[in-house]
Amino acid sequence: MKPTLKYVAFALAASMLALPSLAHASRPAPSLAAPTKSKADKTKAPVAKELIDINSATLEQLVSLPAVGKKHAAKIIAGRPYKSTAELTSRKILSAADFAKIEKKITVKQ
């Protein structure tokens, strides 16, 4: 082979090896920002941002909490007043699993 042909063959082989890596480099980098909400997420009802005070909440407000039915709500109302939300488990009104589902949604105001 002539030296010029060797260089052309080498350049062709090198470019063929580089093509797959160039294809990956042209893709945009993944965003580190929070994922955007889809249309399905936007159609959901807005979540109440206000905490529910277990010392003054109505039966309907308590039942609106996850894992709290009418029986649990009635027990919560009957056990008032509370000094802390943790009393729901210490007084055995709610299980630890049920309490974990609502603890960030309730408060105690005195």
Buried (B, 14 or more C-beta within 10 A) or exposed (E): EEEEEEEEEEEEEEEEEEEEEEEEEEEEEEEEEEEEEEEEEEEEEEEEEEBBBBBEBEEEBBBBBEEBEEEBBBBBBEBEEBEEBEBBBEEEBBEEEBBEBBBEBBBBEE
